[in-house]
């Protein structure tokens, strides 16, 4: 950068790398005149271009994404990763994964097109469980007529509950332990209005109690306890429990002119 002294017309040569990005002053070595200088326009443009490269959005402040609906391929991918499949698995492993995915897709398609596989009516279920159980629960529910939503973390679960009316919420005590997910889900359910709470069937998925333990369900403000070892029988356990729940509120719903659960 070249600066010309207005007092004595001396030319001062400055190193561009040492020129500040804002206005500055320099003293003329010949006449001692103080010179007010501006950085070259090219430097300002360079600074501006550098700022334009910075990200303008932060994923932390993006709109939270609700829990997505379960698809058969989700379970196939989870099963393969749970078995320790590496990213560079060989052809035999890829073939087995493809066979498993086709089998699960066929089962889900048969369930959706056959009335015999939909004995429990259409209901929405939100699954908030550990990775080793969440897709197994979703699979058996989808095969028996439910629409299942699988939450990977607390934010997805809360957003799904606030966006759509769930019929069933299945919660494991160790769901998203870093964010204390189980506590937040229970609090979200407890804040529901009584009318909305009666339309929600709350299930605890825990190995700490036997299936249908009424005492454990009562002290945990839940409608039902299910052991993870009985996931394959979950649709039938749910059917029986929901039938008893509907029978309990039958007269109340009739008096309030409300539809049964």
Phi, psi and omega in degrees: 000137181248129177242133180252124178288126180286344182276313184238005179063021177288145180258126181249127179259120179246145177289125182301328183289343181255001180281125179293161183280349180242179180301146181211169178238150178216146181262132180292124181291347184268311184245002179067016179284136176277125184249128173272122184237154177244143177293153178300152179298328181298324179291319178298318179295324179295319178297318181296319179295326178294322177293327181293339179281347181288147179294137182264350179233155178235130183298336179296331184258007177286160180296128181300148181260125179291163180302129182283159176289145182286137173236149183305324181293338176297316180294323179295318179294320180294320180296320181293320179288326179293330178279000176085027178292134177273164182294332182255041183296154185281179186295324181296317179294319178298321179295316179298319179296320179295319178297317179298318181295318179296321180296317180290324178295319179296318180296317180293321179294318178297320180296322183283338183256356183243122182295331181295337180266006178235059186279350189254007181080171182273121178221156178256133180233132175256127185250117178239087187221173178293156182305327183286349182241336193299316183283332175294318177296314180300319183297312183292328179288317179297321179293345180242029167096002179271156164259116187254138175240127184254118179266131177271337180209179184296319182299314179299320181295312182296317180297320179294319180295326181277338181273322183229149175282114177273145174271323182226134171240123180250119188235130173262145184295339182253027177289127178044064185297332180299325181256011182053051186301318182299320180295320180292322179294316179298320178294321178298321179291320182293337180273357179293149174295151183307320181296320179288324180295325179291341180267007181239127178259114188260121184242132172263127176257098188212145177272003184274357181211161179279160180302133175072016181296108185291327181294313179296323177296319182295313184287344177258010179056036179247166177267337186200146171248133177230134178278137180302336178292346183247030181299321182298332180264006185304316181301323181284324175295318178296318181301313181295317181292320180292325177297316178294323178296317179294322179294323180298320183260013185300308182293323179296313180296325179294319180292325181272000181056040180252147179292151177291160181298000000 
